[in-house]
């Protein structure tokens, strides 16, 4: 082609074709190209390659705009992790000391959870499970056989936060869980269950408690977040509980080879070794069925399906909660709140209410229990202009009386 943009073709097509093919073969691994002559033009086609990354002369390059820049060591390492060519959970954990950190108590707890035969030697079991390689514990092993996971991976814990209202402005309660991953999962579920409303479902032999959101769906979402997160991230898994929703936020975005439209139909574990251990411990169901199972469980429970939001660095699943009149209608009130409504048929001071439901922290009780009932206008204050007055009393509002009547109807 001339400087004026006129196509003039090539003179030595065979020589140029050989040069192009030679350059393609010099890559590691070799690049597959298609070269053909079209009139006086040599047409070179480079199809999408499936063995990334490729190096030339032992160096890796990254395309930035119109130029190619040599990649640094950190960029190469990041690329390999991003493409799923190296799995962080399978790499050695340099901070784990097998002689000091792997105590008999920790091993006994793990062996019981993982179904390790009592007569199998510890080292043999760890090698068979690929948790120990060349005498060193892998990161997956360190996360499952520890007392405090943050000693080995600083942001590997899970943070649970209870907010007032529908924004993250006012924090009512926060807990950071940092044991081993199995214990973290169990502690987080206990926290979530204690902060959600519980319905009282009457039957012939009494009443059963029913969490406002399907427990199994929450378990599936939480274990997916723990198993599939990017443990190289400086963020941790977060569980946010709002008045109108519960969110589970996972750092790392989707793993390599996974597309948004494939959620619920395809599984690409970012941490395959860890995921396999969770499967062995019965924390996850059939591989690849998690998201669809969550949706099915929500439908069976009679609540809205969760919403999934995916970005480059985060995956968020949001479970809508029933609010307002729906809470009273479906009995989605905690046992403490139901008891308080019954007591407040006559005016009550806060100390009497706290004593009745066994609470000792006045601030938490006011924020977590009374606050929701006042916000939903089920209770009202006798001195609303002075919320903290020592003479303050609480009583049922007209709306609260209606909800209490519905509660009685459900229990009869």
C-alpha positions as CSV (number, residue, x, y, z in Angstrom):
1,X,0.0,0.0,0.0
2,X,1.3,3.4,-0.9
3,X,1.5,6.4,1.4
4,X,-1.6,7.7,-0.4
5,X,-3.5,4.5,0.6
6,X,-3.4,2.9,-2.9
7,X,-3.3,-1.0,-2.8
8,X,-0.3,-2.2,-4.8
9,X,-0.1,-5.8,-3.5
10,X,3.1,-7.7,-2.6
11,X,5.9,-8.8,-4.8
12,X,7.3,-11.9,-3.0
13,X,4.2,-13.5,-1.6
14,X,5.8,-16.9,-0.9
15,X,8.7,-15.3,1.0
16,X,6.4,-13.0,3.0
17,X,4.1,-15.9,3.7
18,X,7.0,-17.9,5.1
19,X,8.1,-15.0,7.3
20,X,4.6,-14.6,8.7
21,X,4.3,-18.3,9.5
22,X,7.8,-18.4,11.0
23,X,6.9,-15.5,13.4
24,X,3.7,-17.2,14.4
25,X,5.5,-20.5,15.1
26,X,8.1,-18.6,17.2
27,X,5.5,-17.8,19.8
28,X,5.2,-20.1,22.9
29,X,2.9,-21.9,22.3
30,X,2.8,-21.4,18.5
31,X,0.0,-19.2,17.2
32,X,-2.3,-20.7,14.5
33,X,-2.7,-18.3,11.6
34,X,-4.3,-18.6,8.1
35,X,-2.5,-17.1,5.2
36,X,-3.9,-16.9,1.6
37,X,-3.4,-14.9,-1.5
38,X,-6.3,-12.8,-2.8
39,X,-5.3,-11.3,-6.1
40,X,-2.1,-9.4,-5.5
41,X,-2.8,-9.2,-1.7
42,X,-1.6,-11.5,1.0
43,X,-4.4,-12.0,3.5
44,X,-3.4,-13.0,7.0
45,X,-6.1,-14.1,9.4
46,X,-5.5,-14.7,13.1
47,X,-8.4,-16.6,14.6
48,X,-9.3,-16.4,18.3
49,X,-6.6,-18.4,20.2
50,X,-7.4,-20.8,23.1
51,X,-4.0,-21.2,24.8
52,X,-3.4,-17.8,26.3
53,X,-1.1,-16.4,27.3
54,X,1.5,-16.3,24.5
55,X,5.1,-15.2,24.9
56,X,7.8,-14.1,22.4
57,X,11.4,-14.6,23.2
58,X,10.5,-15.6,26.8
59,X,8.6,-12.3,27.3
60,X,4.9,-11.6,27.7
61,X,3.2,-8.5,26.1
62,X,-0.1,-6.7,26.8
63,X,-1.9,-4.8,24.1
64,X,-2.7,-1.2,25.1
65,X,-4.3,0.8,22.3
66,X,-2.0,0.8,19.3
67,X,1.0,-0.5,21.1
68,X,2.2,-3.6,22.9
69,X,3.8,-3.2,26.3
70,X,5.9,-5.9,28.0
71,X,4.2,-7.2,31.1
72,X,5.8,-7.0,34.5
73,X,6.0,-9.9,36.9
74,X,3.0,-8.8,38.9
75,X,1.0,-8.3,35.7
76,X,1.9,-11.8,34.5
77,X,0.9,-13.3,37.8
78,X,-2.4,-11.3,37.9
79,X,-3.1,-12.5,34.3
80,X,-2.6,-16.1,35.1
81,X,-5.0,-15.9,38.1
82,X,-7.6,-13.9,36.1
83,X,-7.6,-16.5,33.3
84,X,-8.0,-19.3,35.8
85,X,-4.6,-20.8,34.9
86,X,-3.5,-20.7,38.5
87,X,-5.9,-21.3,41.4
88,X,-5.0,-19.4,44.6
89,X,-6.6,-22.0,46.9
90,X,-4.1,-24.6,45.5
91,X,-1.0,-22.5,46.1
92,X,1.2,-23.0,49.2
93,X,0.4,-20.9,52.2
94,X,3.7,-19.5,53.4
95,X,2.4,-18.3,56.8
96,X,1.0,-21.7,57.9
97,X,3.3,-23.7,60.3
98,X,2.3,-27.4,60.2
99,X,4.0,-28.0,63.5
100,X,2.4,-25.1,65.5
101,X,-0.8,-24.3,63.7
102,X,-2.3,-27.7,63.1
103,X,-3.3,-28.6,66.6
104,X,-5.0,-31.9,67.6
105,X,-8.2,-30.0,68.3
106,X,-8.2,-28.4,64.9
107,X,-7.5,-31.7,63.1
108,X,-10.2,-33.5,65.1
109,X,-12.8,-30.8,64.2
110,X,-11.9,-30.9,60.5
111,X,-11.7,-34.7,60.3
112,X,-15.2,-35.0,61.7
113,X,-16.6,-32.5,59.3
114,X,-14.8,-34.0,56.3
115,X,-15.6,-37.6,57.1
116,X,-12.0,-38.7,57.5
117,X,-11.8,-42.3,58.8
118,X,-10.5,-42.4,62.4
119,X,-7.7,-44.8,61.5
120,X,-6.3,-42.7,58.7
121,X,-3.1,-40.9,59.4
122,X,-3.3,-37.1,59.3
123,X,-0.6,-36.6,56.7
124,X,-2.0,-39.3,54.5
125,X,-5.4,-37.7,54.6
126,X,-4.1,-34.2,53.8
127,X,-2.1,-35.5,50.8
128,X,-5.1,-37.5,49.5
129,X,-7.3,-34.4,49.7
130,X,-4.6,-32.3,48.0
131,X,-4.5,-30.0,51.0
132,X,-0.8,-30.5,51.5
133,X,1.8,-30.5,48.8
134,X,5.6,-31.0,49.1
135,X,5.2,-30.8,52.9
136,X,3.5,-27.4,52.8
137,X,-0.2,-26.6,53.5
138,X,-2.1,-25.1,50.7
139,X,-4.3,-22.0,51.2
140,X,-7.4,-24.1,51.1
141,X,-6.0,-26.3,53.8
142,X,-5.0,-23.2,55.9
143,X,-8.5,-21.7,55.6
144,X,-10.2,-25.0,56.8
145,X,-7.6,-26.0,59.4
146,X,-7.1,-22.9,61.5
147,X,-8.4,-20.9,64.5
148,X,-8.2,-17.5,62.9
149,X,-8.2,-17.3,59.1
150,X,-7.0,-13.7,59.0
151,X,-3.5,-14.9,60.2
152,X,-3.0,-16.4,56.7
153,X,-5.3,-14.3,54.4
154,X,-6.1,-10.9,56.0
155,X,-9.5,-10.3,54.3
156,X,-10.8,-13.9,54.2
157,X,-13.4,-13.5,56.9
158,X,-17.0,-12.5,56.5
159,X,-18.6,-9.3,57.9
160,X,-22.3,-9.1,58.8
161,X,-24.0,-5.8,59.3
162,X,-27.5,-4.9,60.4
163,X,-28.7,-1.4,59.2
164,X,-31.6,0.7,60.2
165,X,-33.9,1.4,57.3
166,X,-33.0,0.9,53.6
167,X,-29.6,2.6,53.4
168,X,-26.2,1.9,55.0
169,X,-26.1,5.2,56.9
170,X,-27.1,3.9,60.3
171,X,-25.4,0.7,61.6
172,X,-27.3,-1.0,64.3
173,X,-25.0,-4.0,64.7
174,X,-21.9,-5.4,63.1
175,X,-20.0,-8.7,63.5
176,X,-16.7,-9.9,61.9
177,X,-16.3,-13.7,61.7
178,X,-12.7,-14.9,61.4
179,X,-12.5,-18.6,62.5
180,X,-12.0,-21.3,59.9
181,X,-14.3,-21.2,56.8
182,X,-16.7,-23.9,58.0
183,X,-17.1,-22.1,61.4
184,X,-17.5,-18.7,59.6
185,X,-20.3,-20.2,57.5
186,X,-22.1,-21.5,60.6
187,X,-21.6,-18.4,62.6
188,X,-22.9,-16.1,59.8
189,X,-26.0,-18.2,59.3
190,X,-26.7,-18.1,63.1
191,X,-26.3,-14.3,62.9
192,X,-28.6,-13.9,59.9
193,X,-31.3,-16.2,61.5
194,X,-31.2,-14.1,64.7
195,X,-31.7,-10.8,62.8
196,X,-34.5,-11.9,60.4
197,X,-38.2,-12.0,61.3
198,X,-39.7,-15.4,62.2
199,X,-43.3,-16.3,61.4
200,X,-45.4,-18.3,63.8
201,X,-47.2,-21.0,61.7
202,X,-50.1,-22.7,63.5
203,X,-50.9,-26.4,63.0
204,X,-52.8,-29.1,64.8
205,X,-50.1,-29.7,67.4
206,X,-49.1,-26.1,68.1
207,X,-47.0,-23.7,66.1
208,X,-43.8,-23.8,64.1
209,X,-41.3,-21.1,63.5
210,X,-40.7,-20.1,59.8
211,X,-38.0,-17.7,58.8
212,X,-39.2,-14.9,56.6
213,X,-36.7,-15.9,53.9
214,X,-35.9,-19.6,52.9
215,X,-33.1,-20.8,55.1
216,X,-31.7,-23.2,52.6
217,X,-31.6,-20.5,49.9
218,X,-29.6,-18.2,52.2
219,X,-27.3,-21.1,53.1
220,X,-26.7,-21.8,49.4
221,X,-26.0,-18.1,48.6
222,X,-23.6,-17.7,51.6
223,X,-21.6,-20.8,50.9
224,X,-21.4,-19.8,47.2
225,X,-20.0,-16.5,48.2
226,X,-17.4,-18.1,50.5
227,X,-16.4,-20.8,48.0
228,X,-16.3,-18.7,44.8
229,X,-14.9,-15.4,46.0
230,X,-11.5,-14.0,45.0
231,X,-9.2,-14.5,48.0
232,X,-6.6,-12.2,46.5
233,X,-8.9,-9.3,46.9
234,X,-8.4,-6.7,49.7
235,X,-12.2,-6.9,50.4
236,X,-14.1,-9.6,52.2
237,X,-17.5,-11.2,51.8
238,X,-20.2,-9.0,53.3
239,X,-23.8,-9.7,54.5
240,X,-25.9,-6.6,54.7
241,X,-29.4,-6.8,56.3
242,X,-31.7,-3.8,55.6
243,X,-35.3,-3.3,56.4
244,X,-36.4,-4.2,52.9
245,X,-33.7,-6.7,51.7
246,X,-30.7,-8.9,52.6
247,X,-27.6,-8.6,50.4
248,X,-24.7,-11.0,50.1
249,X,-21.8,-9.3,48.4
250,X,-18.9,-11.3,47.0
251,X,-15.5,-9.7,45.9
252,X,-14.0,-10.8,42.6
253,X,-16.7,-10.6,40.0
254,X,-17.3,-13.7,37.9
255,X,-14.5,-16.3,37.5
256,X,-12.7,-16.7,34.1
257,X,-14.9,-18.4,31.5
258,X,-18.2,-17.4,33.1
259,X,-20.7,-15.0,31.6
260,X,-23.6,-13.2,33.2
261,X,-26.2,-15.0,31.1
262,X,-24.8,-18.4,32.2
263,X,-25.6,-17.8,35.9
264,X,-27.7,-20.7,37.1
265,X,-26.8,-22.8,34.1
266,X,-23.0,-23.2,34.4
267,X,-20.5,-23.6,37.2
268,X,-16.9,-22.4,36.9
269,X,-15.3,-22.7,40.4
270,X,-12.7,-20.0,41.1
271,X,-11.4,-22.1,44.0
272,X,-11.9,-25.7,42.8
273,X,-10.0,-27.4,45.7
274,X,-12.0,-25.4,48.3
275,X,-15.3,-26.1,46.5
276,X,-14.5,-29.8,46.4
277,X,-14.0,-29.8,50.1
278,X,-17.2,-28.0,50.7
279,X,-19.0,-30.6,48.6
280,X,-17.3,-33.3,50.7
281,X,-18.6,-31.6,53.9
282,X,-22.1,-31.4,52.5
283,X,-22.1,-27.6,52.4
284,X,-22.9,-27.4,48.7
285,X,-25.4,-29.5,46.6
286,X,-24.9,-30.7,43.0
287,X,-22.2,-28.7,41.3
288,X,-23.7,-26.0,39.0
289,X,-27.2,-26.1,40.6
290,X,-26.7,-23.4,43.3
291,X,-28.3,-20.4,41.7
292,X,-31.2,-22.2,40.2
293,X,-31.8,-24.0,43.5
294,X,-31.9,-20.6,45.3
295,X,-34.5,-19.3,42.8
296,X,-36.6,-22.5,43.2
297,X,-36.4,-22.4,47.0
298,X,-37.6,-18.8,47.1
299,X,-40.6,-19.6,44.8
300,X,-41.5,-22.6,47.0
301,X,-41.3,-20.3,50.1
302,X,-43.7,-17.8,48.6
303,X,-41.2,-14.9,48.5
304,X,-39.8,-12.9,45.6
305,X,-36.8,-14.4,43.8
306,X,-33.4,-12.7,44.6
307,X,-31.8,-10.2,42.2
308,X,-28.3,-10.8,41.0
309,X,-26.0,-7.8,40.2
310,X,-22.6,-8.5,38.5
311,X,-19.7,-6.1,37.9
312,X,-16.0,-6.6,37.2
313,X,-15.1,-6.8,40.8
314,X,-18.3,-7.8,42.7
315,X,-21.3,-10.2,42.6
316,X,-24.3,-9.2,44.7
317,X,-27.4,-11.3,45.4
318,X,-30.2,-9.3,47.0
319,X,-33.1,-11.1,48.7
320,X,-36.2,-8.9,49.0
321,X,-37.9,-8.8,52.4
322,X,-41.6,-8.3,53.1
323,X,-42.2,-4.8,54.6
324,X,-45.1,-2.7,55.9
325,X,-48.5,-4.4,56.0
326,X,-47.1,-7.5,54.4
327,X,-45.1,-8.2,57.5
328,X,-48.2,-8.2,59.7
329,X,-50.3,-10.1,57.2
330,X,-47.7,-12.9,56.8
331,X,-46.8,-12.8,60.5
332,X,-43.3,-11.9,59.6
333,X,-42.5,-10.5,63.0
334,X,-39.9,-11.8,65.5
335,X,-41.2,-13.5,68.6
336,X,-40.1,-10.5,70.7
337,X,-42.0,-8.1,68.5
338,X,-45.1,-10.2,68.6
339,X,-44.9,-10.3,72.4
340,X,-44.4,-6.6,72.6
341,X,-47.5,-5.9,70.5
342,X,-49.5,-8.1,72.9
343,X,-48.1,-6.2,76.0
344,X,-48.7,-2.8,74.5
345,X,-52.5,-3.2,74.5
346,X,-51.9,-1.1,77.6
347,X,-49.2,1.5,77.9
348,X,-45.8,0.1,78.9
349,X,-42.4,1.6,79.9
350,X,-39.4,0.3,78.1
351,X,-38.0,-1.5,81.2
352,X,-41.1,-3.6,81.4
353,X,-40.9,-4.6,77.8
354,X,-37.2,-5.4,78.0
355,X,-37.7,-7.6,81.1
356,X,-40.6,-9.4,79.5
357,X,-38.5,-10.5,76.4
358,X,-35.2,-11.0,78.3
359,X,-33.3,-8.0,76.9
360,X,-30.6,-6.1,78.8
361,X,-29.1,-3.6,76.4
362,X,-31.5,-0.6,76.3
363,X,-29.9,1.0,73.2
364,X,-30.0,-2.2,71.1
365,X,-33.5,-3.1,72.2
366,X,-34.7,0.4,71.2
367,X,-33.0,0.4,67.9
368,X,-33.4,-3.3,66.8
369,X,-36.9,-4.1,68.3
370,X,-38.9,-1.0,69.1
371,X,-37.4,0.9,66.2
372,X,-38.9,-1.4,63.6
373,X,-42.3,-1.4,65.3
374,X,-42.3,2.4,65.5
375,X,-41.1,2.7,61.9
376,X,-44.0,0.4,60.7
377,X,-46.4,2.5,62.8
378,X,-47.5,-0.5,64.8
379,X,-46.5,1.2,68.1
380,X,-46.7,4.8,69.1
381,X,-45.0,6.8,71.9
382,X,-47.1,8.6,74.6
383,X,-44.5,11.5,74.5
384,X,-43.4,11.6,70.9
385,X,-41.7,15.0,71.2
386,X,-39.4,13.5,73.9
387,X,-38.4,10.0,72.6
388,X,-35.8,9.5,75.4
389,X,-38.0,10.8,78.3
390,X,-37.9,8.7,81.5
391,X,-41.7,8.9,81.5
392,X,-42.0,7.6,78.0
393,X,-44.6,4.8,77.4
394,X,-45.4,2.7,74.4
395,X,-48.8,1.6,73.2
396,X,-50.5,0.0,70.2
397,X,-51.4,2.3,67.3
398,X,-54.6,1.7,65.4
399,X,-52.6,0.0,62.7
400,X,-50.9,-2.1,65.4
401,X,-54.3,-3.2,66.8
402,X,-55.3,-4.3,63.3
403,X,-52.1,-6.4,62.9
404,X,-52.5,-7.9,66.4
405,X,-56.1,-8.9,65.4
406,X,-54.7,-10.6,62.3
407,X,-52.1,-12.4,64.5
408,X,-54.9,-13.7,66.7
409,X,-56.8,-14.9,63.7
410,X,-53.8,-16.7,62.4
411,X,-53.2,-18.4,65.7
412,X,-56.8,-19.5,66.3
